Amino acid sequence: MSEGHDLALEGRVVAVAADRGHHFSKPTQERIILVQGHGVEGDAHAGPFVRHRYLARRRPRLPNLRQVHLIPSELFPSLLEAGFDVGAGDLGENVTTAGLDLERMPLGTLIELGPSAVVELTGLRTPCVLIDRFRAGLKRQVLSSAETGPAFKSGVLGVVRAGGPVVAGDSARVRLPSSSFRPLPAL
């Protein structure tokens, strides 16, 4: 992508979710609190160092680029068409959005959530084998078959640059990077 002029820059939060345990799905919550440099308060993936179980076993001091997982709600109807009834929190996301092409955003995009929280996008969420344990065959549905665009359709990951509460109905505003439009890497 050479420029971001065709990207929607205004959306909204549809749902928020968190879980203290390392479970595939996260229960939806009334609200979550984002903590700068840490992630979602009380969530298993929060912390300054990687909390992804596979990565944490191998490189525990790796910076946590996966503090927050965001997913577009627009994915759910296409999954339903393919026979997979998936809703907010089911794929392990913390924030479900509407109106934003999250996977097409460039690296370093800032997403302002609610009155004060800001998440900087660090990469595409790569679907692992656990997605097929959740629903057999689902991984194939979130792998992109398109020649252009993101390789995966299972949301994006980011780090918290400014903290604050986030609730369903909050605005989700995009601030694109001013210089380069590098695609999000797979994380």
C-alpha positions in Angstrom: 0.0 0.0 0.0 1.6 3.3 -1.0 -0.9 5.5 0.8 -3.8 5.3 3.2 -6.3 7.6 1.6 -8.8 4.8 0.9 -8.9 3.6 4.5 -11.8 4.3 6.8 -10.5 6.5 9.6 -13.6 6.5 11.9 -15.3 3.5 13.4 -16.6 2.3 16.7 -16.1 -0.2 19.4 -18.7 -3.0 19.2 -17.5 -5.1 22.2 -14.6 -5.5 24.7 -13.3 -8.6 26.3 -10.6 -9.8 28.7 -9.6 -13.0 30.5 -7.1 -13.5 33.3 -6.5 -17.1 32.1 -4.8 -18.2 28.9 -8.0 -19.4 27.1 -8.6 -19.2 23.4 -11.8 -17.2 23.8 -12.3 -14.2 26.1 -15.6 -13.3 27.8 -17.0 -10.0 26.9 -17.0 -7.3 29.6 -18.9 -4.1 30.3 -15.6 -2.3 30.0 -11.8 -2.8 29.9 -9.0 -0.6 31.1 -6.0 -0.2 28.9 -2.7 0.5 30.7 0.1 2.3 29.0 3.0 0.0 28.1 1.2 -3.0 29.7 -2.0 -3.9 27.9 -5.5 -4.7 29.1 -5.8 -4.6 32.9 -6.4 -8.1 34.2 -5.8 -9.9 30.9 -3.5 -12.9 30.5 -1.6 -11.2 27.6 -0.8 -8.0 29.5 2.7 -7.1 30.4 5.9 -5.5 29.1 7.3 -8.8 27.9 5.7 -11.4 25.6 2.9 -13.4 27.2 2.1 -15.6 24.2 2.7 -19.0 25.7 4.7 -20.5 22.9 6.9 -17.4 22.5 7.3 -16.8 26.2 8.8 -20.2 26.7 11.4 -19.6 24.1 12.2 -15.9 24.5 10.7 -14.6 27.8 12.4 -11.2 27.6 11.0 -10.4 24.1 9.1 -7.1 24.2 5.3 -7.7 24.2 4.0 -6.5 20.8 0.7 -8.4 21.5 -0.7 -6.4 24.4 -4.0 -5.8 22.7 -5.8 -7.8 20.1 -8.4 -6.0 17.9 -10.7 -7.6 15.3 -13.2 -6.2 12.9 -16.8 -7.3 13.5 -17.2 -7.4 9.7 -15.3 -10.7 9.7 -18.2 -12.4 11.6 -20.8 -12.4 8.8 -18.4 -13.9 6.3 -17.5 -16.6 8.8 -21.2 -17.3 9.4 -21.7 -17.7 5.6 -18.9 -20.4 5.7 -20.8 -22.2 8.6 -18.9 -20.7 11.6 -21.0 -18.9 14.2 -18.4 -16.6 15.8 -19.0 -13.5 17.9 -17.2 -10.9 20.0 -14.4 -12.4 22.1 -14.6 -15.8 20.6 -11.3 -15.4 18.7 -9.5 -14.1 21.7 -9.7 -10.4 20.9 -9.9 -7.7 23.4 -11.6 -5.1 21.2 -14.1 -5.8 18.5 -14.5 -2.8 16.1 -16.9 -1.8 13.3 -16.1 0.4 10.3 -12.3 0.0 10.2 -10.2 -2.1 7.8 -7.9 -3.1 10.6 -5.8 -5.6 8.6 -5.1 -3.1 5.9 -3.8 -0.4 8.3 0.0 0.3 8.0 2.5 -0.5 10.7 2.6 2.2 13.4 -1.1 3.2 12.9 -2.6 4.7 16.1 -6.1 3.7 17.0 -7.7 6.1 19.5 -10.3 4.2 21.6 -12.9 6.1 23.7 -11.9 9.2 25.5 -8.2 8.6 26.1 -6.8 5.2 25.1 -4.4 4.8 22.2 -3.2 1.5 20.7 -0.3 1.5 18.2 -0.6 -1.4 15.7 2.4 -3.7 15.6 1.3 -6.6 13.4 -1.3 -9.0 12.0 -2.5 -11.7 14.4 -1.4 -15.0 12.9 -3.9 -17.8 13.4 -2.4 -20.9 15.0 -3.5 -24.5 15.4 -5.7 -23.4 18.4 -8.2 -21.8 16.0 -9.0 -25.2 14.5 -9.3 -26.7 18.0 -11.9 -23.9 18.7 -13.8 -24.7 15.5 -12.5 -27.4 13.1 -11.7 -25.8 9.7 -11.8 -22.2 10.9 -8.1 -21.5 10.3 -8.6 -22.0 6.5 -11.4 -19.4 6.6 -9.1 -16.7 8.1 -6.3 -17.2 5.7 -6.5 -14.8 2.8 -6.8 -16.2 -0.7 -6.3 -12.8 -2.2 -3.1 -11.9 -4.1 -3.1 -8.5 -2.5 -4.0 -7.3 0.9 -3.3 -9.0 4.3 -2.3 -12.6 4.5 -4.6 -13.2 7.5 -8.1 -12.1 8.5 -8.0 -12.6 12.2 -7.4 -9.2 13.5 -4.4 -7.0 14.5 -2.2 -6.7 17.5 -0.8 -3.6 19.2 0.7 -2.0 22.2 -0.9 0.6 24.5 0.6 4.0 24.0 -2.0 5.8 26.2 -4.3 4.2 28.8 -7.9 4.6 29.7 -11.3 2.9 29.8 -12.9 1.4 26.7 -16.5 0.3 26.4 -18.9 -0.8 23.6 -20.2 2.2 21.7 -16.9 4.2 22.1 -15.5 5.8 19.0 -12.5 4.2 17.3 -10.4 6.8 15.4 -7.4 6.2 13.2 -4.3 8.2 13.0 -2.1 7.0 10.1 1.7 7.3 10.3 3.0 10.5 8.7 5.9 9.0 6.8 5.8 5.4 5.7 3.0 3.0 4.9 4.6 -0.4 5.6 2.2 -3.3 5.8 1.7 -4.9 9.1 4.0 -7.9 9.6 2.7 -11.3 10.8 3.2 -11.7 14.6 
